[in-house]
Amino acid sequence: MAKGKVRDKGKEAWYRRTVCRERQGGLSVRAFCQKQGVRAAAFYFWRRELVRREAARPVAAAFRAGAAGGEPSGNGSR
């Protein structure tokens, strides 16, 4: 297991929902953050971090790599 801080899955889930709501809201990020009581710097950090975490997921990476060929990459055995 990697060393470092233990992830707070509740905080991550909250920011995932918050980022999703911001995308659907039609407000500027600054206005959205003010309305939600979220620091804009924290919002931008989490938006970037969630993209990074999603890209690092093994399953997501396997499907992205195989997307050009229409098949997920891997050995195909289960």
Backbone bond lengths (Angstrom), bond angles and torsions (degrees), N, CA, C in turn:
res aa  C-N    CA-C-N  psi(-1)  N-CA   C-N-CA  omega(-1)  CA-C   N-CA-C  phi
1 M - - - 1.442 - - 1.524 108.73 -
2 A 1.314 115.99 141.69 1.467 120.76 -178.83 1.519 110.86 -69.62
3 K 1.328 115.16 144.51 1.453 120.12 177.04 1.515 109.12 -79.60
4 G 1.307 116.02 157.91 1.456 120.65 177.99 1.514 110.60 131.86
5 K 1.315 114.97 -168.54 1.456 120.48 -178.59 1.519 110.84 -71.98
6 V 1.312 115.12 148.39 1.457 121.23 174.74 1.525 107.08 -79.22
7 R 1.304 117.32 132.25 1.457 121.57 -179.10 1.519 110.77 -71.13
8 D 1.299 115.18 139.02 1.454 121.81 174.14 1.524 107.06 -91.34
9 K 1.317 116.01 99.88 1.463 120.23 -175.39 1.521 112.22 -65.78
10 G 1.324 116.83 -29.52 1.462 119.90 177.20 1.515 111.56 -66.66
11 K 1.331 116.71 -42.34 1.467 121.00 178.53 1.522 110.03 -65.78
12 E 1.333 116.14 -42.75 1.466 119.70 178.75 1.529 110.42 -60.89
13 A 1.314 117.11 -44.49 1.465 120.94 -179.76 1.524 110.69 -63.65
14 W 1.342 117.73 -39.98 1.458 121.29 179.18 1.526 110.55 -62.62
15 Y 1.334 116.57 -44.63 1.458 119.47 179.81 1.530 111.35 -69.10
16 R 1.330 118.63 -33.52 1.469 119.77 175.12 1.532 110.30 -60.29
17 R 1.319 116.64 -45.34 1.463 120.21 178.60 1.527 111.20 -65.78
18 T 1.332 116.59 -40.03 1.458 121.30 -178.99 1.522 111.08 -65.32
19 V 1.324 117.60 -44.42 1.465 121.33 178.52 1.528 109.59 -62.70
20 C 1.300 117.17 -40.50 1.467 121.35 178.71 1.529 110.54 -63.48
21 R 1.341 117.52 -43.97 1.463 121.13 178.46 1.531 111.18 -63.23
22 E 1.326 116.84 -38.03 1.467 120.15 179.55 1.515 110.53 -63.09
23 R 1.308 117.50 -41.21 1.468 121.42 -179.42 1.523 111.50 -63.48
24 Q 1.320 116.82 -31.22 1.460 121.00 -176.99 1.525 112.77 -92.14
25 G 1.331 117.13 -9.74 1.457 121.08 -170.00 1.507 117.40 -79.45
26 G 1.308 119.22 -30.39 1.450 120.68 -179.06 1.523 114.57 83.68
27 L 1.337 118.04 -0.13 1.463 121.65 176.48 1.514 109.82 -92.93
28 S 1.320 116.01 162.26 1.465 119.04 171.06 1.531 107.33 -68.27
29 V 1.313 116.06 160.03 1.467 119.65 179.46 1.524 109.26 -60.21
30 R 1.311 116.79 -43.11 1.467 120.51 -179.08 1.532 110.91 -59.43
31 A 1.328 117.51 -47.67 1.470 121.54 -179.94 1.524 111.01 -65.05
32 F 1.322 116.61 -42.31 1.459 120.71 178.94 1.524 110.65 -60.20
33 C 1.334 116.42 -46.62 1.466 120.77 -178.46 1.521 111.03 -63.62
34 Q 1.326 117.34 -40.96 1.461 120.27 177.39 1.515 110.56 -61.17
35 K 1.312 116.40 -45.50 1.468 121.42 -178.72 1.534 111.07 -63.19
36 Q 1.334 116.94 -37.91 1.464 121.73 -177.46 1.526 113.12 -86.84
37 G 1.318 117.32 -11.29 1.462 120.25 -178.13 1.520 112.82 74.96
38 V 1.333 115.49 32.57 1.466 122.13 -178.81 1.522 108.15 -112.13
39 R 1.319 117.02 135.96 1.461 119.42 174.55 1.528 108.66 -66.79
40 A 1.326 116.41 133.91 1.459 121.13 -178.89 1.526 110.87 -59.93
41 A 1.335 117.45 -38.52 1.470 120.31 179.83 1.528 110.68 -62.28
42 A 1.332 117.02 -40.46 1.467 120.67 178.41 1.524 110.32 -66.40
43 F 1.331 116.30 -40.71 1.458 120.11 179.08 1.523 110.98 -60.90
44 Y 1.341 116.42 -48.78 1.463 120.38 -179.56 1.525 111.17 -62.70
45 F 1.347 116.99 -39.59 1.463 119.89 177.93 1.520 109.85 -60.23
46 W 1.329 116.94 -50.13 1.457 120.05 -176.27 1.519 112.30 -67.52
47 R 1.310 117.69 -36.09 1.464 119.46 177.52 1.528 109.70 -60.92
48 R 1.321 117.12 -45.26 1.470 122.51 178.23 1.532 110.61 -66.24
49 E 1.331 116.67 -43.08 1.467 121.59 -178.25 1.526 111.42 -64.35
50 L 1.314 117.30 -40.32 1.467 120.18 -179.88 1.523 111.50 -66.23
51 V 1.310 117.45 -37.16 1.471 120.80 174.98 1.526 109.25 -63.26
52 R 1.349 116.72 -44.16 1.459 120.84 179.92 1.533 110.90 -62.62
53 R 1.320 116.80 -44.16 1.476 120.20 -179.63 1.518 111.39 -64.99
54 E 1.306 116.33 -39.40 1.470 120.10 179.15 1.531 110.41 -63.97
55 A 1.320 116.18 -40.95 1.464 120.37 179.71 1.525 111.86 -66.75
56 A 1.328 116.80 -27.04 1.459 121.05 -177.71 1.527 112.87 -84.63
57 R 1.308 117.60 -9.57 1.469 120.29 -179.07 1.527 109.57 -67.88
58 P 1.325 117.89 128.49 1.472 120.84 -176.98 1.526 113.97 -59.62
59 V 1.309 118.63 -42.79 1.458 121.01 -177.79 1.516 109.96 -66.93
60 A 1.319 116.84 -44.86 1.464 120.10 179.86 1.522 110.12 -62.25
61 A 1.323 117.18 -40.95 1.456 120.91 -179.76 1.529 110.64 -65.23
62 A 1.327 117.09 -37.75 1.463 120.47 179.91 1.524 110.69 -64.40
63 F 1.328 117.01 -41.53 1.458 120.01 -179.96 1.521 111.34 -71.66
64 R 1.329 118.03 -37.17 1.460 120.17 177.58 1.523 110.09 -64.33
65 A 1.319 117.00 -41.68 1.463 120.63 -178.42 1.529 110.65 -65.67
66 G 1.315 117.05 -34.33 1.454 120.30 -178.18 1.514 113.53 -91.89
67 A 1.332 117.51 -1.95 1.461 120.97 -175.27 1.526 112.16 -60.47
68 A 1.315 117.89 -35.32 1.465 120.45 -178.61 1.526 110.91 -64.54
69 G 1.324 116.48 -33.97 1.456 120.32 -179.93 1.504 113.91 -94.29
70 G 1.338 116.97 -3.65 1.466 120.76 178.61 1.513 113.41 82.60
71 E 1.303 119.01 -1.68 1.458 122.42 -179.72 1.529 108.31 -126.34
72 P 1.343 117.12 145.14 1.460 117.78 173.53 1.519 110.04 -67.55
73 S 1.329 115.39 146.87 1.462 117.84 177.84 1.510 109.20 -78.05
74 G 1.295 117.75 160.09 1.457 122.26 -178.94 1.511 109.39 134.29
75 N 1.334 115.43 -179.41 1.468 118.50 -176.35 1.520 112.52 -87.37
76 G 1.336 117.83 -8.89 1.461 120.22 174.95 1.513 115.42 79.20
77 S 1.343 119.22 -3.00 1.455 119.94 -179.93 1.512 110.17 -90.52
78 R 1.311 116.05 144.32 1.475 122.31 177.19 1.484 108.81 -135.65
